[in-house]
Amino acid sequence: MKVFNFYKISLASVLLATPLCVLSLKTVAQTAIIQEPGVIINSGSTNTCQYTIRVLPSGKATYTVCNRKGAGEIKVNTAIKFFNDILAAQPLSKLPYKPCPKSVSFGTSTQVSYQGKKSPDISCSSNDFRVTNLYSDTNSIRDELKFSTFRTSGGNPSL
């Protein structure tokens, strides 16, 4: 009859569990640091409504489009990427901006705001990965929230 060695099992459990605990603590610490929402502001155009999206690191989001309020959730990985990209782009107001041609009627601008600082328009193509990453994040977040920005004849978004 073989007897299990209690200490070996306990030590193995601790060694296996330690990396998981450290990763969990790291995530909790990062989430505790980021308490303010990241905000996406889109100007809208003749055919599309302006919108504002407020995103929390948990993935919870609220938005206003055509003066209608909504709430939803995005994937946590999307939210984490968004906040990592915001932190990498600090200070937001100093991001490079190169104007691009836009239609007077149909062109929009997109900005990101965090902790009282706002980026320039990030919708123009850029050679700076921080700008392109943030713009990609804003599109992913809008798509995951599944709201429409297109105006109907009454001025409200189509469903």
PyMOL commands that set and color helices and strands:
alter all, ss='L'
color gray80, all
select helices_A, chain A and resi 6-33+76-88+92-94+129-145
alter helices_A, ss='H'
color red, helices_A
select strands_A, chain A and resi 38-42+51-55+60-65+68-73+110-114+117-118
alter strands_A, ss='S'
color yellow, strands_A
deselect
rebuild
show_as cartoon
